């Protein structure tokens, strides 16, 4: 396993000339890294304590345009500052960028130095603290899928995102020869992440030409979300450095499979040693705690979908027969279900949420899932029987919302999420989804083309 990278390690590397730049980053609403490049010596002198950023960074759309209608910030309020406080436990080397380290920040109010409640990291930390108060610890793992193209980002943009060439020409799910064609990029991604202290398990081909998946070791929820954000940035930077491009669109082409971000989740004792989802004497090895947790996921499935599928494009992925779920049900080792039981009867027993696309923000998605699961535990919800068979063909089964508009309405009306996350936080992300819908409704095909979406 890789070792933590400490502030003393950074001092040593800076003095030796191995590191001269530190990326000081927050994670925005879309899950992207935003921040500044510090000279390493200044970071060590004072930058490791705090820096500042404009508070519009948590109130923009995908194009980083300022969006009206947010209570947290506006032109009328003058777009002031947030304080960015580095979490030094996230400090890591960035091997794919010369002489560079990176640290993630908590976002604090400029005056009171309290967590900004709608910042993605704060939202997840709040749910983690709820679990801690219950004597529980969540472990999670996210699988990330994406498409790799032979064109550069500049070439793709210049072509209007049309006639893109995938890095290979055939379905490459588990296919060694096809993925060999992409190995120059994928090997660099695996080794780069390993060098950044992110323990990579493997990469593999996915279900369409040019589609890859990267898998890293599970971790506690906050650490996994931090890794997820860095992984996405790493994949894009490494592809760019080799003249190629990557997309994390949930559905870049109707003729291709969608790209998902399945999230595996389990609860353990506070010390992380005892798997509390496991009861070897119970059916499927599922403890009563796990049954309550999964029941919560299902009971609130519609309400949390907006955090798993945040864009218009996200809903193009939910197509029957494509390994993207359309039903919010659970089943045992069944990839047609929205929630799949894995590792039944073993220490690794967990529930896999298959709803989320690769475009999700990991902090928001994990926080919503935990909130739903906690609700199931607190209310001792009973778990329905597992679905058996092909869920795509089943009728009268709880469905995943079909559109962003439908998911936004469910989010807006969610008493559970308002209680768990805070009403102002829910309102903030309802506004983000409404803006996405408004822009689509106003500019529909031209706007989609600009963002690289496919026409309907």
Number of C-alpha atoms within 10 A of each C-alpha: 8 10 11 15 17 15 15 10 14 23 16 13 17 19 13 10 11 13 21 21 22 27 23 26 22 27 24 22 23 21 23 16 18 15 21 15 15 19 16 24 17 13 21 17 9 10 19 21 13 17 19 17 18 15 21 22 22 24 26 19 18 11 8 12 11 17 16 14 14 19 12 17 21 17 11 6 9 11 16 15 18 23 23 26 23 22 15 16 13 18 24 25 28 23 17 18 14 12 17 21 24 20 21 26 23 21 31 21 16 18 9 9 13 13 20 22 21 23 22 26 27 22 22 26 17 16 23 22 13 16 19 14 11 13 13 20 25 22 20 23 25 28 20 23 29 28 26 26 23 20 23 18 19 13 15 19 14 10 12 14 19 13 9 16 14 20 21 20 12 15 18 20 18 15 14 12 12 19 25 14 14 20 15 12 18 23 14 18 23 23 16 22 23 19 18 24 20 25 20 19 12 13 21 18 25 23 22 20 23 27 29 24 21 22 19 22 15 19 17 18 26 22 16 22 26 18 25 24 21 22 22 22 14 22 24 18 18 20 23 17 13 14 15 22 25 25 21 22 24 29 26 22 16 13 8 17 23 30 30 29 27 21 24 22 25 23 26 18 17 15 9 14 9 14 21 20 27 26 20 14 10 11 10 17 18 22 20 19 21 24 20 22 31 30 26 26 29 23 20 23 27 22 26 26 26 30 25 29 28 25 26 18 19 26 21 20 28 24 16 15 14 16 20 24 25 27 25 24 26 28 20 17 16 18 19 26 29 26 29 22 22 19 16 20 19 16 15 14 25 26 26 24 24 24 24 29 32 25 26 25 25 29 26 27 24 30 28 28 26 26 28 25 26 25 23 25 20 13 13 16 20 16 19 12 9 15 17 14 12 13 23 18 12 12 9 6 14 15 15 21 23 17 19 22 18 15 25 26 17 20 25 18 13 18 15 18 22 16 11 22 21 15 14 15 20 21 17 19 22 21 20 24 23 18 17 18 18 13 14 16 11 10 11 14 15 13 14 17 15 13 15 18 21 17 11 9
